[in-house]
Amino acid sequence: MRPSPRFTIAIMNTSVWRHVLSGLLLLMLASPVFSAPFEFSAQDVNGKTHTLSNERGNWVVINIWATWCPPCRKELPELAAFAKEHAKDHIKVWGLSVDMAASPDELSMFVQEHQIDYPIFKMNPQKLSVFGNIPGIPTTFLINPQGELVARHVGAITAQQLMQMIKNNS
């Protein structure tokens, strides 16, 4: 059963509908894809500071995850293999852990146990607001060689999906 055209027009003229449309517009404006060079810097679990501006000329995959997150743990071996395989292809992988309960030492041990060779950062989730809306973890962002945030993937990601994201944004 379809609503009558009069009912549809009446709904569209309500303040609720205007709020819904305003919210949708704000979501579109808060999109994590920016055209200006994106800047972010943080210190990894080994104490080394990394800055996106130092990665110009490289694709940077930024994966937001936590040790307690099953889909995050599932994708880690593939991300580690991807990072190792593409290290000479101007593709870098960074892992931003939102594990607030884990100490830096515990996170460092986790990284060693899981043989993660790419930089891992212990991040306060509030500092991730620069990425826009992060609806859940894992969430992966792609920064192009010009430093622009060009894509976002929510959920576990595979190496094949990462390569497709890069191809789609080349």
N, C-alpha and C positions, 0 to 999 in steps of 0.2 A: 504494500500500500504506500503510495507516494503522497507526501504532503502537498496541500494545495498551493498554487503560486502565491496566493494572498498570505498564507501562513509563512511561507519562506521569506517573503518581503518583510513581513512584520518582525520575524526573528532577526533579519539582517539590519533592521533599524533600531534594535535595542542597544542599550549601553553595554550589555554583556558581550554582544557580538563585536562591538567596537573595541572592547578590552581584549577580546581574543585576537582580533586583527592586529592591534597594537603590540600584543605579546609576540605574535608571529613575526612582525616587522623587527622587533627588538632582537629576537633570536637570529634572524637573518643578518642583522647588523653586527651581532656579537659572534659571527662566524669566525672560526679559527684560521681562516685563510686570509692572509694579509698580502698586499702587494708591495709594501715598503720593506726594506731590510729589517729583519726581526733580530732583536738582541736578547741574549740570555747568557748568564755566566753563573758557574757554581763550582764548588770544590768537591772533588770525588772522594771516595772512601780512603784513598791513599794520600790525601792531602794536596793533590795537584789541582790547580784552578784551570778550568776549561771555559773558553768564551766562544760563542758562535761566530763572532767577527773574525776570529783566528782560523775559522774553517771555510772562509770564502773560497770558492773553487771546488768545494766538496759537497756532495749530498750528505745531509745529516738526518739520520733516523733517530727520533727521540721516543723511547718507549717508557710509558709511565706504568709502574707495576708495584707489587708488594710480595713479600715472601709467603704470606698467608693466603694468597689468592691462587686457587688451583689452575685457572686458565693461564695466569701469568707464569706459573711454574712450568706448565706444559710447553709454553712457547720459548722458554729460555734456551734450551739446547739448539733449537733452530735459529734463534737470533744470534747465538754465539757462533754457530757454523757460518751463518750469513756474513757476520762481521769479519770473520777470519778469511772467508773466500773472497770478499770484495774489498779488502783493505787497500789493495793497489789500484782499485777502480775508482778512486775518489769518492768512496761511500764510507761514511763513519756511522757507528751506532753508539748511542748514549742511553743508559738506563737510569731513569729517575725513580727511585724507590720512595714510596709514601709510607713506609713501615715506621710508624711513630713509636711502636713498642720496642723495636730492635735497636740495640746500641750500635754505634759505628763499628765496634769490634765484632759484634755478632753478624752484622751485615757483611763485613769484610770476610769473615769465616765462611758465610754462605756463598759469597762470590767465589772464593777459592775452592770450596767443595764442589761447586757446580761448573768449575772451569770456565768462568766468564772472563774473557780477555778484554772486553770493551769497558770504557769508563762507567762506573756506577756511582750515583750520587744519592745521598740520603736527603730527601727533600721534605720540608714542611709543606703539606698540601696547600696552604694559603699562598705560598710563593709561586704556585703554579697558575695563578690567575692570569698571568701574562699569556697563557695559551688559550684563553677563552673558556668556553664551556667544556668541562670534562665530565661526561655523564656517568662514567664508571671506569674500572680498570680491568684488564689492561686497555690503554688507549695509546695509539702510536701516531706521531706527527712526522711529517716530512718537510724538511727545509731544503730548498733548492740551492745550487751553487752561488746564486746571487744573494743568499741570505733571507729569502722570502719563505714564509710558512705557506706551503701550497696544498697540503692534504692532511686529512685526519682519518684514522681507522679506529673504530671502537670495537673491542673484543680481541681475542687472540688472533695473531697474524702469522702467516707462513712466509717463507722466503719467496715463494712464487708471487704472493700478493704484494710483497714489498717491491719486487722487480716491476710488477705491473703498475704500481703507484708511481715509480720513477719514470717508466716509459710514458705513462699518461701525462706526466708533467714536464717532459723533456721538450 
